[in-house]
Amino acid sequence: MVQAMINITDRSNRVLNVIKAKYGLKDKSEAIEMVVSRYQTEFLEPELRPEYIEKMKKIEKGKFHAYESVKALREELENAKY
């Protein structure tokens, strides 16, 4: 775990206290961790997230079929049995 000494405004401090109280967190470190986690989930591009990379690796392991043309794909789809 990394320790950091940070400077925040009084307003940010109050916001962290509200988050801490609302979610029953032990300390402001947990509140900061929660805020960062939500930011990562909602705002970072998916290709930057480790979960996305793992998902892509699982997809790559799947079975794929190469088609010579769109026509060949279309024929297979039209003749597929459900």
N, CA, C and O atoms as a Tinker XYZ file with bonds, in Angstrom:
   328  protein
     1  N      0.851000   -1.177000    0.000000    73     2
     2  CA     0.000000    0.000000    0.000000    64     1     3
     3  C      0.894000    1.236000    0.000000    63     2     4     5
     4  O      1.931000    1.261000    0.664000    81     3
     5  N      0.498000    2.234000   -0.729000    73     3     6
     6  CA     1.246000    3.480000   -0.835000    64     5     7
     7  C      0.646000    4.500000    0.125000    63     6     8     9
     8  O     -0.573000    4.628000    0.238000    81     7
     9  N      1.511000    5.209000    0.802000    73     7    10
    10  CA     1.040000    6.297000    1.663000    64     9    11
    11  C      1.383000    7.610000    0.977000    63    10    12    13
    12  O      2.450000    7.754000    0.378000    81    11
    13  N      0.465000    8.564000    1.072000    73    11    14
    14  CA     0.686000    9.859000    0.438000    64    13    15
    15  C      0.173000   10.965000    1.347000    63    14    16    17
    16  O     -0.872000   10.836000    1.984000    81    15
    17  N      0.914000   12.028000    1.392000    73    15    18
    18  CA     0.479000   13.205000    2.132000    64    17    19
    19  C     -0.089000   14.163000    1.090000    63    18    20    21
    20  O      0.615000   14.545000    0.155000    81    19
    21  N     -1.352000   14.554000    1.238000    73    19    22
    22  CA    -1.995000   15.393000    0.227000    64    21    23
    23  C     -2.531000   16.664000    0.854000    63    22    24    25
    24  O     -2.810000   16.721000    2.051000    81    23
    25  N     -2.667000   17.677000    0.023000    73    23    26
    26  CA    -3.290000   18.930000    0.431000    64    25    27
    27  C     -4.624000   19.036000   -0.298000    63    26    28    29
    28  O     -4.669000   18.976000   -1.527000    81    27
    29  N     -5.700000   19.192000    0.450000    73    27    30
    30  CA    -7.022000   19.349000   -0.153000    64    29    31
    31  C     -7.698000   20.563000    0.455000    63    30    32    33
    32  O     -7.332000   21.023000    1.537000    81    31
    33  N     -8.684000   21.069000   -0.253000    73    31    34
    34  CA    -9.414000   22.233000    0.251000    64    33    35
    35  C    -10.356000   21.809000    1.370000    63    34    36    37
    36  O    -10.618000   20.623000    1.565000    81    35
    37  N    -10.854000   22.791000    2.094000    73    35    38
    38  CA   -11.824000   22.501000    3.159000    64    37    39
    39  C    -13.071000   21.845000    2.585000    63    38    40    41
    40  O    -13.640000   20.940000    3.194000    81    39
    41  N    -13.490000   22.302000    1.421000    73    39    42
    42  CA   -14.685000   21.723000    0.788000    64    41    43
    43  C    -14.460000   20.252000    0.444000    63    42    44    45
    44  O    -15.326000   19.415000    0.698000    81    43
    45  N    -13.299000   19.934000   -0.133000    73    43    46
    46  CA   -12.993000   18.534000   -0.455000    64    45    47
    47  C    -12.942000   17.691000    0.805000    63    46    48    49
    48  O    -13.376000   16.539000    0.801000    81    47
    49  N    -12.423000   18.245000    1.862000    73    47    50
    50  CA   -12.365000   17.548000    3.146000    64    49    51
    51  C    -13.778000   17.235000    3.644000    63    50    52    53
    52  O    -14.042000   16.138000    4.137000    81    51
    53  N    -14.681000   18.210000    3.509000    73    51    54
    54  CA   -16.073000   17.992000    3.938000    64    53    55
    55  C    -16.746000   16.928000    3.067000    63    54    56    57
    56  O    -17.500000   16.093000    3.568000    81    55
    57  N    -16.471000   16.965000    1.776000    73    55    58
    58  CA   -17.048000   15.966000    0.877000    64    57    59
    59  C    -16.563000   14.572000    1.275000    63    58    60    61
    60  O    -17.357000   13.634000    1.340000    81    59
    61  N    -15.273000   14.437000    1.539000    73    59    62
    62  CA   -14.748000   13.134000    1.962000    64    61    63
    63  C    -15.399000   12.672000    3.268000    63    62    64    65
    64  O    -15.684000   11.486000    3.434000    81    63
    65  N    -15.634000   13.605000    4.192000    73    63    66
    66  CA   -16.308000   13.252000    5.438000    64    65    67
    67  C    -17.734000   12.769000    5.188000    63    66    68    69
    68  O    -18.198000   11.828000    5.832000    81    67
    69  N    -18.422000   13.413000    4.257000    73    67    70
    70  CA   -19.794000   13.001000    3.917000    64    69    71
    71  C    -19.781000   11.604000    3.300000    63    70    72    73
    72  O    -20.594000   10.756000    3.667000    81    71
    73  N    -18.867000   11.363000    2.369000    73    71    74
    74  CA   -18.758000   10.038000    1.736000    64    73    75
    75  C    -18.434000    8.985000    2.793000    63    74    76    77
    76  O    -19.014000    7.899000    2.803000    81    75
    77  N    -17.511000    9.320000    3.670000    73    75    78
    78  CA   -17.118000    8.405000    4.742000    64    77    79
    79  C    -18.318000    8.034000    5.604000    63    78    80    81
    80  O    -18.528000    6.860000    5.911000    81    79
    81  N    -19.103000    9.032000    5.993000    73    79    82
    82  CA   -20.266000    8.787000    6.845000    64    81    83
    83  C    -21.373000    8.054000    6.083000    63    82    84    85
    84  O    -21.987000    7.130000    6.617000    81    83
    85  N    -21.624000    8.456000    4.857000    73    83    86
    86  CA   -22.715000    7.871000    4.078000    64    85    87
    87  C    -22.509000    6.382000    3.833000    63    86    88    89
    88  O    -23.462000    5.606000    3.897000    81    87
    89  N    -21.273000    5.979000    3.555000    73    87    90
    90  CA   -21.005000    4.590000    3.219000    64    89    91
    91  C    -20.385000    3.794000    4.373000    63    90    92    93
    92  O    -19.981000    2.645000    4.194000    81    91
    93  N    -20.312000    4.414000    5.559000    73    91    94
    94  CA   -19.811000    3.710000    6.742000    64    93    95
    95  C    -18.356000    3.288000    6.619000    63    94    96    97
    96  O    -17.979000    2.201000    7.055000    81    95
    97  N    -17.554000    4.138000    6.034000    73    95    98
    98  CA   -16.139000    3.823000    5.848000    64    97    99
    99  C    -15.347000    4.161000    7.111000    63    98   100   101
   100  O    -15.762000    5.010000    7.900000    81    99
   101  N    -14.212000    3.498000    7.297000    73    99   102
   102  CA   -13.411000    3.684000    8.511000    64   101   103
   103  C    -12.689000    5.028000    8.539000    63   102   104   105
   104  O    -12.625000    5.692000    9.574000    81   103
   105  N    -12.147000    5.416000    7.384000    73   103   106
   106  CA   -11.364000    6.647000    7.365000    64   105   107
   107  C    -11.420000    7.308000    5.988000    63   106   108   109
   108  O    -12.041000    6.797000    5.055000    81   107
   109  N    -10.760000    8.448000    5.892000    73   107   110
   110  CA   -10.785000    9.191000    4.630000    64   109   111
   111  C    -10.029000    8.462000    3.531000    63   110   112   113
   112  O    -10.317000    8.654000    2.349000    81   111
   113  N     -9.072000    7.634000    3.904000    73   111   114
   114  CA    -8.356000    6.852000    2.892000    64   113   115
   115  C     -9.324000    5.958000    2.125000    63   114   116   117
   116  O     -9.227000    5.840000    0.904000    81   115
   117  N    -10.248000    5.336000    2.833000    73   115   118
   118  CA   -11.249000    4.497000    2.173000    64   117   119
   119  C    -12.178000    5.337000    1.305000    63   118   120   121
   120  O    -12.596000    4.898000    0.233000    81   119
   121  N    -12.499000    6.537000    1.762000    73   119   122
   122  CA   -13.339000    7.436000    0.970000    64   121   123
   123  C    -12.629000    7.834000   -0.318000    63   122   124   125
   124  O    -13.243000    7.847000   -1.385000    81   123
   125  N    -11.356000    8.155000   -0.228000    73   123   126
   126  CA   -10.583000    8.506000   -1.426000    64   125   127
   127  C    -10.512000    7.311000   -2.361000    63   126   128   129
   128  O    -10.676000    7.460000   -3.572000    81   127
   129  N    -10.267000    6.123000   -1.809000    73   127   130
   130  CA   -10.205000    4.905000   -2.623000    64   129   131
   131  C    -11.512000    4.672000   -3.359000    63   130   132   133
   132  O    -11.504000    4.269000   -4.522000    81   131
   133  N    -12.637000    4.920000   -2.697000    73   131   134
   134  CA   -13.950000    4.751000   -3.310000    64   133   135
   135  C    -14.156000    5.742000   -4.454000    63   134   136   137
   136  O    -14.636000    5.372000   -5.525000    81   135
   137  N    -13.795000    6.988000   -4.223000    73   135   138
   138  CA   -13.947000    8.022000   -5.255000    64   137   139
   139  C    -13.087000    7.681000   -6.471000    63   138   140   141
   140  O    -13.548000    7.796000   -7.606000    81   139
   141  N    -11.853000    7.266000   -6.244000    73   139   142
   142  CA   -10.952000    6.921000   -7.338000    64   141   143
   143  C    -11.483000    5.708000   -8.098000    63   142   144   145
   144  O    -11.433000    5.671000   -9.327000    81   143
   145  N    -11.984000    4.727000   -7.374000    73   143   146
   146  CA   -12.530000    3.525000   -7.999000    64   145   147
   147  C    -13.716000    3.869000   -8.898000    63   146   148   149
   148  O    -13.816000    3.368000  -10.018000    81   147
   149  N    -14.599000    4.711000   -8.415000    73   147   150
   150  CA   -15.760000    5.114000   -9.230000    64   149   151
   151  C    -15.322000    5.918000  -10.446000    63   150   152   153
   152  O    -15.870000    5.751000  -11.536000    81   151
   153  N    -14.346000    6.779000  -10.264000    73   151   154
   154  CA   -13.830000    7.552000  -11.397000    64   153   155
   155  C    -13.282000    6.609000  -12.453000    63   154   156   157
   156  O    -13.547000    6.772000  -13.644000    81   155
   157  N    -12.515000    5.620000  -12.006000    73   155   158
   158  CA   -11.933000    4.657000  -12.935000    64   157   159
   159  C    -13.018000    3.929000  -13.703000    63   158   160   161
   160  O    -12.915000    3.764000  -14.919000    81   159
   161  N    -14.043000    3.498000  -13.018000    73   159   162
   162  CA   -15.120000    2.743000  -13.645000    64   161   163
   163  C    -15.906000    3.578000  -14.641000    63   162   164   165
   164  O    -16.259000    3.091000  -15.715000    81   163
   165  N    -16.180000    4.815000  -14.302000    73   163   166
   166  CA   -17.076000    5.630000  -15.111000    64   165   167
   167  C    -16.393000    6.480000  -16.170000    63   166   168   169
   168  O    -16.987000    6.763000  -17.210000    81   167
   169  N    -15.154000    6.890000  -15.925000    73   167   170
   170  CA   -14.566000    7.880000  -16.814000    64   169   171
   171  C    -13.355000    7.422000  -17.611000    63   170   172   173
   172  O    -13.108000    7.954000  -18.693000    81   171
   173  N    -12.595000    6.460000  -17.117000    73   171   174
   174  CA   -11.442000    6.010000  -17.880000    64   173   175
   175  C    -11.909000    5.175000  -19.050000    63   174   176   177
   176  O    -12.930000    4.493000  -18.965000    81   175
   177  N    -11.186000    5.225000  -20.113000    73   175   178
   178  CA   -11.545000    4.445000  -21.283000    64   177   179
   179  C    -11.404000    2.969000  -20.954000    63   178   180   181
   180  O    -10.471000    2.577000  -20.254000    81   179
   181  N    -12.324000    2.144000  -21.452000    73   179   182
   182  CA   -12.322000    0.736000  -21.065000    64   181   183
   183  C    -11.014000    0.012000  -21.385000    63   182   184   185
   184  O    -10.623000   -0.897000  -20.653000    81   183
   185  N    -10.340000    0.394000  -22.455000    73   183   186
   186  CA    -9.114000   -0.316000  -22.795000    64   185   187
   187  C     -7.985000   -0.055000  -21.799000    63   186   188   189
   188  O     -6.957000   -0.731000  -21.843000    81   187
   189  N     -8.162000    0.901000  -20.916000    73   187   190
   190  CA    -7.146000    1.171000  -19.904000    64   189   191
   191  C     -7.383000    0.364000  -18.628000    63   190   192   193
   192  O     -6.496000    0.278000  -17.779000    81   191
   193  N     -8.544000   -0.214000  -18.489000    73   191   194
   194  CA    -8.865000   -0.949000  -17.272000    64   193   195
   195  C     -8.379000   -2.391000  -17.371000    63   194   196   197
   196  O     -8.516000   -3.015000  -18.423000    81   195
   197  N     -7.818000   -2.922000  -16.303000    73   195   198
   198  CA    -7.336000   -4.308000  -16.310000    64   197   199
   199  C     -8.454000   -5.313000  -16.603000    63   198   200   201
   200  O     -8.204000   -6.338000  -17.237000    81   199
   201  N     -9.684000   -5.035000  -16.151000    73   199   202
   202  CA   -10.798000   -5.946000  -16.401000    64   201   203
   203  C    -11.052000   -6.085000  -17.904000    63   202   204   205
   204  O    -11.376000   -7.169000  -18.388000    81   203
   205  N    -10.902000   -4.991000  -18.625000    73   203   206
   206  CA   -11.121000   -5.001000  -20.070000    64   205   207
   207  C    -10.079000   -5.877000  -20.759000    63   206   208   209
   208  O    -10.405000   -6.650000  -21.659000    81   207
   209  N     -8.844000   -5.754000  -20.337000    73   207   210
   210  CA    -7.768000   -6.549000  -20.928000    64   209   211
   211  C     -8.018000   -8.036000  -20.690000    63   210   212   213
   212  O     -7.844000   -8.846000  -21.600000    81   211
   213  N     -8.428000   -8.401000  -19.470000    73   211   214
   214  CA    -8.739000   -9.797000  -19.161000    64   213   215
   215  C     -9.900000  -10.300000  -20.018000    63   214   216   217
   216  O     -9.873000  -11.429000  -20.507000    81   215
   217  N    -10.905000   -9.469000  -20.193000    73   215   218
   218  CA   -12.060000   -9.852000  -21.008000    64   217   219
   219  C    -11.637000  -10.110000  -22.447000    63   218   220   221
   220  O    -12.090000  -11.075000  -23.063000    81   219
   221  N    -10.776000   -9.260000  -22.983000    73   219   222
   222  CA   -10.308000   -9.429000  -24.351000    64   221   223
   223  C     -9.481000  -10.705000  -24.502000    63   222   224   225
   224  O     -9.568000  -11.386000  -25.524000    81   223
   225  N     -8.680000  -11.028000  -23.488000    73   223   226
   226  CA    -7.886000  -12.263000  -23.538000    64   225   227
   227  C     -8.792000  -13.485000  -23.580000    63   226   228   229
   228  O     -8.504000  -14.440000  -24.302000    81   227
   229  N     -9.886000  -13.471000  -22.816000    73   227   230
   230  CA   -10.825000  -14.587000  -22.813000    64   229   231
   231  C    -11.511000  -14.712000  -24.169000    63   230   232   233
   232  O    -11.725000  -15.821000  -24.660000    81   231
   233  N    -11.854000  -13.585000  -24.769000    73   231   234
   234  CA   -12.511000  -13.606000  -26.080000    64   233   235
   235  C    -11.559000  -14.159000  -27.136000    63   234   236   237
   236  O    -11.970000  -14.929000  -28.004000    81   235
   237  N    -10.282000  -13.766000  -27.065000    73   235   238
   238  CA    -9.300000  -14.234000  -28.042000    64   237   239
   239  C     -9.121000  -15.747000  -28.006000    63   238   240   241
   240  O     -8.770000  -16.349000  -29.021000    81   239
   241  N     -9.357000  -16.370000  -26.849000    73   239   242
   242  CA    -9.207000  -17.813000  -26.716000    64   241   243
   243  C    -10.371000  -18.571000  -27.340000    63   242   244   245
   244  O    -10.306000  -19.792000  -27.484000    81   243
   245  N    -11.426000  -17.871000  -27.709000    73   243   246
   246  CA   -12.619000  -18.501000  -28.264000    64   245   247
   247  C    -12.381000  -19.073000  -29.659000    63   246   248   249
   248  O    -11.302000  -18.921000  -30.230000    81   247
   249  N    -13.388000  -19.722000  -30.187000    73   247   250
   250  CA   -13.300000  -20.312000  -31.516000    64   249   251
   251  C    -13.794000  -19.301000  -32.552000    63   250   252   253
   252  O    -14.869000  -18.717000  -32.413000    81   251
   253  N    -12.990000  -19.112000  -33.579000    73   251   254
   254  CA   -13.333000  -18.159000  -34.623000    64   253   255
   255  C    -13.275000  -18.842000  -35.980000    63   254   256   257
   256  O    -12.567000  -19.830000  -36.172000    81   255
   257  N    -14.018000  -18.304000  -36.889000    73   255   258
   258  CA   -14.031000  -18.823000  -38.248000    64   257   259
   259  C    -13.801000  -17.650000  -39.191000    63   258   260   261
   260  O    -14.488000  -16.632000  -39.112000    81   259
   261  N    -12.835000  -17.803000  -40.079000    73   259   262
   262  CA   -12.547000  -16.743000  -41.043000    64   261   263
   263  C    -13.389000  -16.965000  -42.297000    63   262   264   265
   264  O    -13.533000  -18.094000  -42.766000    81   263
   265  N    -13.934000  -15.897000  -42.825000    73   263   266
   266  CA   -14.746000  -15.952000  -44.038000    64   265   267
   267  C    -14.009000  -15.235000  -45.160000    63   266   268   269
   268  O    -13.334000  -14.229000  -44.941000    81   267
   269  N    -14.154000  -15.775000  -46.366000    73   267   270
   270  CA   -13.487000  -15.168000  -47.513000    64   269   271
   271  C    -14.208000  -13.913000  -47.978000    63   270   272   273
   272  O    -13.607000  -13.021000  -48.578000    81   271
   273  N    -15.519000  -13.856000  -47.690000    73   271   274
   274  CA   -16.285000  -12.700000  -48.145000    64   273   275
   275  C    -17.532000  -12.549000  -47.280000    63   274   276   277
   276  O    -17.890000  -13.433000  -46.502000    81   275
   277  N    -18.164000  -11.425000  -47.441000    73   275   278
   278  CA   -19.421000  -11.181000  -46.743000    64   277   279
   279  C    -20.486000  -12.139000  -47.263000    63   278   280   281
   280  O    -21.365000  -12.572000  -46.517000    81   279
   281  N    -20.400000  -12.456000  -48.525000    73   279   282
   282  CA   -21.358000  -13.383000  -49.135000    64   281   283
   283  C    -21.285000  -14.750000  -48.449000    63   282   284   285
   284  O    -22.319000  -15.356000  -48.171000    81   283
   285  N    -20.085000  -15.234000  -48.175000    73   283   286
   286  CA   -19.920000  -16.529000  -47.508000    64   285   287
   287  C    -20.505000  -16.487000  -46.100000    63   286   288   289
   288  O    -21.159000  -17.436000  -45.666000    81   287
   289  N    -20.276000  -15.415000  -45.405000    73   287   290
   290  CA   -20.852000  -15.256000  -44.060000    64   289   291
   291  C    -22.371000  -15.226000  -44.147000    63   290   292   293
   292  O    -23.052000  -15.894000  -43.369000    81   291
   293  N    -22.896000  -14.464000  -45.078000    73   291   294
   294  CA   -24.351000  -14.345000  -45.236000    64   293   295
   295  C    -24.982000  -15.706000  -45.516000    63   294   296   297
   296  O    -26.023000  -16.046000  -44.955000    81   295
   297  N    -24.335000  -16.483000  -46.394000    73   295   298
   298  CA   -24.864000  -17.818000  -46.712000    64   297   299
   299  C    -24.890000  -18.716000  -45.478000    63   298   300   301
   300  O    -25.855000  -19.445000  -45.253000    81   299
   301  N    -23.836000  -18.659000  -44.691000    73   299   302
   302  CA   -23.809000  -19.495000  -43.491000    64   301   303
   303  C    -24.894000  -19.059000  -42.491000    63   302   304   305
   304  O    -25.544000  -19.901000  -41.871000    81   303
   305  N    -25.080000  -17.777000  -42.344000    73   303   306
   306  CA   -26.108000  -17.284000  -41.428000    64   305   307
   307  C    -27.506000  -17.661000  -41.898000    63   306   308   309
   308  O    -28.361000  -18.026000  -41.090000    81   307
   309  N    -27.734000  -17.574000  -43.182000    73   307   310
   310  CA   -29.059000  -17.920000  -43.732000    64   309   311
   311  C    -29.356000  -19.404000  -43.607000    63   310   312   313
   312  O    -30.516000  -19.798000  -43.478000    81   311
   313  N    -28.318000  -20.228000  -43.644000    73   311   314
   314  CA   -28.504000  -21.675000  -43.558000    64   313   315
   315  C    -28.305000  -22.221000  -42.148000    63   314   316   317
   316  O    -28.338000  -23.436000  -41.948000    81   315
   317  N    -28.106000  -21.363000  -41.193000    73   315   318
   318  CA   -27.882000  -21.806000  -39.812000    64   317   319
   319  C    -29.153000  -22.407000  -39.238000    63   318   320   321
   320  O    -30.259000  -21.942000  -39.510000    81   319
   321  N    -28.975000  -23.441000  -38.447000    73   319   322
   322  CA   -30.108000  -24.089000  -37.780000    64   321   323
   323  C    -30.136000  -23.617000  -36.341000    63   322   324   325
   324  O    -29.110000  -23.647000  -35.662000    81   323
   325  N    -31.276000  -23.188000  -35.872000    73   323   326
   326  CA   -31.385000  -22.648000  -34.525000    64   325   327
   327  C    -31.872000  -23.680000  -33.574000    63   326   328
   328  O    -32.025000  -23.401000  -32.385000    81   327
